[in-house]
Amino acid sequence: MLSTKDWLRASWNAGRQMLRPTAGGRFHRGFAMNTVMVPIRSLGPQHRERIAAHLLRLEPRDRYLRFGYAANDDQVRRYAELLDFSRDEVFGIFNRRLELIAMAHVAFAPSGEYESCAEFGVSVSATARGRGYGARLFERAVMLARNRGVSMMFIHALTENTAMLKIARNAGATVRRDGSESEAYLQLPPARFDTRVSEIMAEHFGEVDYQLKKQARQFWRFLADLQEIRQGVRDGRHQAAE
């Protein structure tokens, strides 16, 4: 039976093979796939507080770029409370302290005329910049959207949000500018077997990474408590000796 370490290594290697770029290093309409896997975990109702905490930690300008307006704390909390996890896809990246440092929201249109469309939104903490997390989250969003039958992904962003628009352009999206706002849309090819398997592997990889970080955090807390106990015993012995 494989150990957790061996299983994780096998998942990593399999995922890298399935996420290998196509010939020329491009993926459908200019969407580049990166072979470096980033553990991304699906989020649910139990993560509302962490989602709100992540968004509340965003610097004022980052919050402005994420929502398109200067959202106050109450509006941010309201957004987290109203997330519909039964319809939409929300996923993120955790650090070793299990803090949510980057997250994405794919909002799917309700059944009807626009059910083949979805909108993408993303936020990355200032301390996690420059690691390509926004692009990795977008790749995951495209994979999920394709597997849900979406053929058109929209990214509504302020024109000054150059980072988000760069991700969209690099993916081959068409960007239209209307004053202070821009709208990008990306046509998605139908899902194939490999995109469905890649989603399963990505889910497993993100979940295993999260559980390992959780165990490590619990272990360090245990050591910290144990150290306090040991210190208390030493202090007690010292006082008794006096």
The 8 nearest C-alpha neighbors of each residue, nearest first, counted from 0:
[[1, 2, 6, 5, 3, 4, 9, 7],
 [2, 0, 5, 6, 3, 4, 7, 9],
 [1, 3, 5, 4, 6, 0, 7, 8],
 [2, 4, 6, 5, 7, 1, 207, 8],
 [3, 5, 7, 2, 6, 8, 1, 9],
 [6, 4, 8, 2, 7, 3, 1, 9],
 [7, 5, 9, 3, 8, 4, 1, 2],
 [6, 8, 10, 4, 9, 5, 3, 11],
 [7, 9, 11, 5, 6, 10, 12, 4],
 [10, 8, 6, 12, 11, 7, 13, 5],
 [11, 9, 7, 13, 8, 12, 14, 6],
 [10, 12, 8, 14, 9, 13, 7, 15],
 [13, 11, 15, 9, 14, 10, 8, 16],
 [14, 12, 10, 16, 15, 11, 9, 17],
 [13, 15, 17, 11, 16, 12, 10, 18],
 [16, 14, 12, 18, 13, 17, 34, 19],
 [17, 15, 13, 19, 14, 18, 12, 34],
 [16, 18, 14, 15, 19, 197, 13, 193],
 [17, 19, 15, 16, 34, 14, 20, 32],
 [18, 20, 16, 17, 34, 15, 21, 32],
 [21, 19, 24, 32, 25, 26, 18, 22],
 [20, 22, 24, 25, 26, 23, 19, 32],
 [23, 21, 24, 20, 25, 26, 19, 27],
 [22, 24, 25, 21, 20, 26, 31, 29],
 [23, 25, 20, 21, 22, 31, 26, 32],
 [26, 24, 31, 23, 29, 21, 30, 20],
 [25, 27, 30, 31, 29, 21, 32, 20],
 [28, 26, 29, 30, 25, 188, 187, 31],
 [29, 27, 171, 30, 26, 170, 25, 186],
 [28, 30, 171, 170, 25, 27, 26, 31],
 [29, 31, 170, 26, 27, 28, 25, 171],
 [32, 30, 25, 26, 29, 170, 33, 24],
 [31, 33, 20, 26, 34, 30, 18, 25],
 [32, 34, 35, 31, 20, 18, 19, 36],
 [33, 35, 15, 19, 18, 36, 32, 20],
 [36, 34, 33, 37, 15, 18, 32, 135],
 [37, 35, 34, 38, 15, 33, 14, 11],
 [36, 38, 39, 35, 135, 132, 205, 92],
 [39, 37, 205, 204, 208, 36, 92, 40],
 [38, 40, 205, 92, 91, 37, 90, 41],
 [41, 39, 205, 90, 91, 206, 42, 92],
 [40, 42, 90, 89, 91, 43, 39, 202],
 [43, 41, 90, 89, 46, 40, 91, 44],
 [42, 44, 45, 46, 84, 41, 89, 47],
 [43, 45, 46, 47, 84, 42, 82, 83],
 [46, 44, 43, 47, 48, 42, 49, 50],
 [47, 45, 49, 44, 48, 43, 42, 50],
 [48, 46, 50, 49, 44, 45, 79, 51],
 [49, 47, 51, 50, 46, 52, 45, 79],
 [50, 48, 52, 46, 51, 47, 53, 99],
 [51, 49, 47, 53, 48, 52, 46, 54],
 [50, 52, 48, 54, 49, 53, 79, 76],
 [53, 51, 49, 55, 50, 54, 48, 56],
 [54, 52, 50, 56, 51, 55, 99, 49],
 [53, 55, 51, 57, 56, 52, 50, 75],
 [54, 56, 52, 57, 53, 51, 72, 75],
 [57, 55, 53, 54, 52, 58, 124, 51],
 [58, 56, 54, 55, 62, 61, 124, 59],
 [57, 59, 61, 60, 62, 56, 125, 55],
 [60, 58, 62, 61, 63, 57, 69, 70],
 [59, 61, 63, 62, 58, 64, 69, 57],
 [62, 60, 64, 58, 63, 59, 57, 65],
 [61, 63, 65, 59, 60, 64, 57, 58],
 [64, 62, 69, 68, 60, 61, 67, 65],
 [63, 65, 61, 67, 62, 66, 160, 60],
 [66, 64, 62, 63, 67, 61, 122, 121],
 [67, 65, 68, 63, 64, 62, 70, 69],
 [66, 68, 64, 63, 65, 157, 156, 69],
 [67, 69, 63, 66, 70, 64, 62, 65],
 [68, 70, 63, 71, 62, 67, 59, 66],
 [71, 69, 68, 74, 75, 63, 72, 62],
 [70, 72, 74, 73, 75, 69, 55, 76],
 [73, 71, 75, 74, 76, 55, 70, 77],
 [74, 72, 76, 75, 71, 77, 70, 78],
 [73, 75, 77, 71, 72, 76, 70, 78],
 [76, 74, 78, 72, 77, 73, 71, 70],
 [77, 75, 79, 73, 78, 74, 51, 80],
 [76, 78, 74, 80, 75, 79, 73, 81],
 [77, 79, 75, 81, 76, 80, 74, 82],
 [80, 78, 76, 77, 82, 81, 51, 47],
 [79, 81, 77, 78, 82, 76, 47, 51],
 [82, 80, 78, 79, 83, 77, 76, 84],
 [83, 81, 79, 80, 84, 78, 87, 44],
 [82, 84, 85, 86, 87, 81, 44, 88],
 [85, 83, 87, 86, 82, 43, 88, 44],
 [84, 86, 83, 87, 88, 43, 82, 44],
 [87, 85, 84, 83, 107, 88, 106, 109],
 [88, 86, 106, 84, 107, 105, 83, 85],
 [87, 89, 105, 104, 84, 90, 106, 86],
 [90, 88, 104, 42, 103, 41, 105, 87],
 [91, 89, 41, 42, 40, 103, 102, 39],
 [90, 92, 102, 101, 39, 40, 103, 41],
 [91, 93, 39, 101, 99, 100, 102, 40],
 [94, 92, 99, 97, 98, 100, 91, 95],
 [93, 95, 97, 96, 98, 100, 99, 92],
 [94, 96, 97, 212, 93, 98, 216, 213],
 [95, 97, 98, 94, 216, 212, 93, 213],
 [98, 96, 93, 94, 95, 99, 212, 213],
 [97, 99, 93, 96, 94, 100, 49, 95],
 [98, 100, 93, 101, 53, 92, 97, 49],
 [101, 99, 124, 93, 92, 98, 123, 53],
 [102, 100, 123, 92, 91, 122, 99, 124],
 [103, 101, 91, 122, 90, 121, 92, 123],
 [102, 104, 121, 120, 90, 89, 91, 136],
 [103, 105, 89, 120, 119, 88, 106, 121],
 [106, 104, 119, 88, 118, 87, 107, 89],
 [105, 107, 87, 118, 117, 104, 119, 108],
 [108, 106, 117, 87, 105, 109, 116, 118],
 [107, 109, 114, 113, 117, 116, 110, 106],
 [110, 108, 114, 111, 107, 113, 86, 112],
 [111, 109, 114, 108, 112, 113, 115, 107],
 [110, 112, 114, 113, 109, 108, 115, 116],
 [111, 113, 114, 110, 115, 109, 108, 116],
 [114, 112, 115, 116, 111, 108, 110, 109],
 [113, 115, 108, 110, 116, 111, 109, 112],
 [116, 114, 149, 113, 150, 148, 151, 117],
 [117, 115, 151, 149, 114, 113, 152, 108],
 [116, 118, 107, 152, 106, 108, 153, 105],
 [119, 117, 153, 106, 105, 152, 154, 107],
 [120, 118, 105, 154, 104, 153, 106, 117],
 [119, 121, 104, 103, 105, 118, 154, 65],
 [120, 122, 103, 102, 104, 133, 65, 119],
 [121, 123, 102, 101, 65, 103, 124, 120],
 [124, 122, 101, 100, 125, 127, 102, 128],
 [125, 123, 100, 127, 126, 57, 101, 128],
 [124, 126, 127, 128, 123, 57, 58, 61],
 [125, 127, 124, 128, 100, 123, 129, 130],
 [128, 126, 124, 125, 123, 100, 130, 129],
 [129, 127, 125, 130, 126, 123, 124, 131],
 [128, 130, 131, 127, 132, 126, 125, 133],
 [131, 129, 132, 128, 127, 133, 134, 135],
 [130, 132, 134, 133, 129, 135, 128, 136],
 [133, 131, 135, 134, 130, 136, 101, 123],
 [134, 132, 136, 135, 131, 137, 121, 123],
 [133, 135, 137, 136, 131, 132, 166, 138],
 [136, 134, 132, 138, 137, 133, 131, 139],
 [137, 135, 139, 133, 138, 134, 132, 140],
 [136, 138, 140, 134, 139, 135, 141, 133],
 [139, 137, 135, 141, 140, 136, 134, 142],
 [138, 140, 136, 142, 137, 141, 143, 135],
 [141, 139, 137, 143, 138, 142, 144, 136],
 [140, 142, 144, 138, 139, 143, 145, 137],
 [143, 141, 139, 145, 140, 144, 194, 146],
 [144, 142, 140, 146, 141, 145, 139, 147],
 [143, 145, 147, 141, 149, 146, 142, 140],
 [146, 144, 190, 148, 149, 142, 147, 143],
 [145, 147, 143, 190, 144, 148, 142, 195],
 [148, 146, 144, 145, 149, 143, 190, 115],
 [147, 149, 145, 146, 115, 150, 144, 189],
 [150, 148, 115, 144, 145, 116, 147, 151],
 [149, 151, 187, 115, 186, 116, 148, 188],
 [150, 152, 186, 116, 185, 149, 187, 153],
 [153, 151, 185, 117, 184, 118, 116, 186],
 [154, 152, 184, 118, 183, 117, 119, 155],
 [153, 155, 183, 119, 118, 182, 184, 156],
 [156, 154, 182, 181, 153, 183, 157, 118],
 [157, 155, 181, 180, 182, 154, 158, 160],
 [156, 158, 180, 160, 159, 181, 179, 67],
 [157, 159, 180, 181, 179, 160, 156, 161],
 [158, 160, 157, 161, 179, 64, 180, 156],
 [161, 159, 157, 158, 162, 163, 64, 156],
 [160, 162, 164, 159, 163, 165, 158, 157],
 [163, 161, 165, 164, 160, 166, 133, 159],
 [164, 162, 166, 165, 161, 160, 167, 156],
 [163, 165, 167, 161, 166, 162, 168, 160],
 [164, 166, 168, 162, 167, 163, 161, 169],
 [167, 165, 169, 163, 164, 168, 134, 170],
 [166, 168, 164, 170, 172, 165, 169, 163],
 [169, 167, 172, 171, 165, 170, 166, 164],
 [170, 168, 166, 171, 167, 165, 30, 29],
 [171, 169, 30, 167, 168, 29, 172, 166],
 [170, 172, 29, 168, 169, 28, 30, 167],
 [173, 171, 185, 168, 167, 184, 170, 183],
 [172, 174, 183, 184, 185, 171, 175, 168],
 [175, 173, 183, 182, 172, 176, 184, 181],
 [176, 174, 182, 181, 183, 173, 177, 184],
 [175, 177, 181, 180, 178, 182, 174, 158],
 [178, 176, 180, 181, 179, 175, 182, 158],
 [177, 179, 180, 176, 181, 158, 157, 175],
 [178, 180, 158, 157, 177, 181, 159, 176],
 [181, 179, 157, 158, 177, 178, 156, 176],
 [180, 182, 176, 158, 156, 175, 157, 177],
 [183, 181, 155, 175, 174, 154, 156, 176],
 [184, 182, 174, 154, 173, 153, 172, 175],
 [183, 185, 153, 172, 152, 173, 154, 151],
 [184, 186, 172, 152, 151, 187, 173, 153],
 [185, 187, 151, 150, 152, 184, 188, 172],
 [186, 188, 150, 151, 185, 189, 145, 149],
 [187, 189, 150, 190, 186, 145, 27, 149],
 [190, 188, 145, 191, 187, 148, 150, 146],
 [191, 189, 145, 146, 194, 188, 192, 148],
 [192, 190, 194, 193, 189, 195, 146, 145],
 [191, 193, 195, 194, 196, 190, 197, 146],
 [194, 192, 196, 195, 191, 197, 17, 190],
 [193, 195, 197, 191, 196, 192, 190, 198],
 [194, 196, 198, 192, 197, 193, 146, 199],
 [197, 195, 193, 199, 198, 194, 200, 192],
 [198, 196, 194, 200, 195, 199, 193, 201],
 [197, 199, 201, 195, 196, 200, 202, 194],
 [200, 198, 196, 202, 197, 201, 203, 195],
 [201, 199, 203, 197, 202, 198, 204, 14],
 [200, 202, 198, 204, 203, 199, 197, 205],
 [201, 203, 199, 205, 200, 204, 198, 206],
 [204, 202, 200, 206, 201, 205, 207, 199],
 [203, 205, 201, 207, 202, 206, 38, 200],
 [204, 206, 38, 40, 39, 208, 202, 203],
 [205, 207, 209, 203, 208, 204, 40, 202],
 [208, 206, 210, 204, 209, 205, 203, 211],
 [207, 209, 211, 205, 206, 210, 204, 212],
 [210, 208, 206, 212, 207, 211, 213, 205],
 [209, 211, 213, 207, 212, 208, 214, 206],
 [212, 210, 214, 208, 213, 209, 215, 207],
 [213, 211, 215, 209, 210, 214, 95, 216],
 [212, 214, 210, 216, 211, 215, 209, 217],
 [215, 213, 217, 211, 216, 212, 218, 210],
 [216, 214, 218, 212, 213, 217, 211, 219],
 [215, 217, 213, 219, 218, 214, 212, 220],
 [218, 216, 220, 214, 215, 219, 221, 213],
 [217, 219, 221, 215, 220, 216, 214, 222],
 [220, 218, 222, 216, 221, 217, 223, 215],
 [219, 221, 223, 217, 218, 222, 224, 216],
 [220, 222, 218, 224, 219, 223, 225, 217],
 [223, 221, 225, 219, 220, 224, 226, 218],
 [222, 224, 220, 226, 225, 221, 219, 227],
 [225, 223, 227, 221, 226, 222, 220, 228],
 [226, 224, 222, 228, 227, 223, 221, 229],
 [225, 227, 229, 223, 228, 224, 222, 230],
 [228, 226, 230, 224, 225, 229, 231, 223],
 [229, 227, 231, 225, 226, 230, 232, 224],
 [230, 228, 226, 232, 231, 227, 225, 233],
 [229, 231, 227, 233, 228, 232, 226, 234],
 [230, 232, 228, 234, 229, 233, 235, 227],
 [231, 233, 235, 229, 230, 234, 228, 236],
 [234, 232, 230, 236, 235, 231, 237, 229],
 [235, 233, 237, 231, 232, 236, 230, 238],
 [236, 234, 232, 238, 233, 237, 231, 239],
 [237, 235, 239, 233, 238, 234, 240, 232],
 [236, 238, 234, 240, 235, 239, 233, 241],
 [237, 239, 241, 235, 240, 236, 234, 233],
 [238, 240, 236, 241, 237, 235, 234, 233],
 [241, 239, 237, 238, 236, 235, 234, 233],
 [240, 238, 239, 237, 236, 235, 234, 233]]
